[in-house]
Amino acid sequence: MDALTHAIESYLSLYANAETQTMSLNAIKSVFEYLPKAYLDGSDCEAREKMAVASFEAGLAFTRTYIGYVHAIAHQLGAFYHVPHGRANAMVLPHVLKFIEQRDNARLTTLALTLGYKHSEAFIQEVEGLLDSLDIPKYVAELQKEDIPTLARQAIKEPSANTQYQKK
């Protein structure tokens, strides 16, 4: 799920270019196809190999484009509650995508259409379906209401180089 998050955040970045977007798209397609297979059968060498390549492509893309608010929030969940990084990204990803959809949907819509979805909402539903198929929880059970202001302050500081979602 970390690879999927890298790929999506890289594609949506203001620093994305044709090369990084191609790598991101390849990684996203591979994650949707091969992660469920690898999850269901850990001995599926082809699925594991395709996931390794997807992780590599997504990593290459995001090192050139930065990460965004999914990672910023996930890092805080890891620091505060010791939620594993990939799981934290997975739980946060649909929420941030819905936020993006409401604020500035052009890049997200382009991503969805390029991947063959009719609109961004369908793509977000596909992400949520993937999480369901992997038995990933939707929320952090340990989250404490009184921690939210601190989590938010810390998360907002992190993706400062990639501010496409900040209100103008």
N, C-alpha and C positions, 0 to 999 in steps of 0.2 A: 504494500500500500504506500510505502514511502516512495517507491519508484513512480507509481501513478501520480502521487502528489507532486513530485519533482517535475514530471512531464506536463501536468496541467498548469502548474504555477509558471513554469518556463514559457509555455505557449502563450499564456495570458499577460506575460510581462511586457512592459513598455520597451524593454531592451531586446525583445525577440526579433529575430530576422528569419529569412527563408530557411537557412541552414538549421537553426535551433528549432524552428517550428516543424521541420521535416523529422528531425530526431524525436521531438516530443510526440508527434502524431504516430510514428512507428512504435514508440514505447507504449502509448496509450492503447493502441490496437492490440499489441502483444499481451499487455496486462489483462485486458478484458478476455482475451482468448485463452491464455495459458495459466493465469493465476488460479482460477477455479480447478483446473486439471491438476496442477501441482499440489493444491490444497487437498483434493480428494484422494490423490495417489502420490505420495512423496517419492515413490520409486519411478515415477514417469520422468525419465531422463530428458526426453525431448522438451517437455513442459518446463522443467527446471533450467535447461539450457536457454530456452527462449526467454525465460524470466531474467536470467543473468544478462542476456544481451539487452533486454528492455531496461533493466536497471542501469546498465552501462550507458545506453543512449540517453536516458533521462538525466543521468548524472552529468554527462557531457553537456547537455543542453542547459541545465540549470546553473552550471558553473559560469556560463557566459551571460546569463539573464537574471540571476538572483532568484531567491525564493520569496514568498509573500506571506500573507496573514495566516494561512493554514499552518505553516511551519512556526510562525511566531507564536501562535496560540498553543500549538502542540508542544513546543519547547517549554512553555510555562507549565503545562500539565505534567510533563516529565519531571520538571524541577520541583514542583509543589507536591505532586501525588505519586511520583515514580511510575507513571503510566508509560509503558514501552513506546518508543518513538513512532514506529509504524502504526501501532494501534491508535495512538493519540492523533496522528495525521488522519487516519481513516475516520475517526469519530468527528473530527472537526471539518473535514473536506466538504460534505454536503451543505453544512451550515454556511460556510464561507462562499460556496458557489451560489447559494440562494441570495446571500447578501450582494454579491457581484451582479447577479441577475437583476436585482432591484435598483442598483446604483448606476451601473455602466455596462450594459449587456452586449455591446457591439462585438468585442473580442470573444466572449463566451458563445455568442450566437454563431460567429464564424467558426469557432472550434466545433460546435455541435453539428453545423451543416456540413463541414468538411469531413466529419466522421460518419455522416449519413443519417443524422437525426433530423427530425422536422423542425425542432426548436430547442432552445437551451434547457427548457424544463424536462424534455424527454431525455436529454443527456444526464441531467442531475438525477433523474429517476433510475437511469441505468447504473450510475455510481451507487445509489442507495441499494439497488438490487444486488450489486456485486458484494456490498458489505453484508447484506442478509445471507447471501450464499456462503460467505466465509465465517458466519456466526460472530461477527464483530459487533460488540455492543454499540448502541447509538449514543449513549451518554456516559459521562464519567461519574460513577456512583459516589466517589469520594469528594466530589466538588462541594465546597462549602460556600454559601452565599456571601459570607463576610470576606472571602478571599477574592471575589470577583473584581473589585476595584483595583487591587494590586496586580492581579493577573492581567487585567486590561492595560494598565499603565505599562507594565513590562512588555507586553505583546506589541503595543503600539510603537515602542521605541525600536523594536528589532528590524522591521523591513523598511527602514527609512530610505534606503537606496531605490526602492521600488514602490513609489507612492501612488500608483495609478488609482487606488481605491479611496484615497483621502478626498474629502469634500473640498471642492475648489471655491 
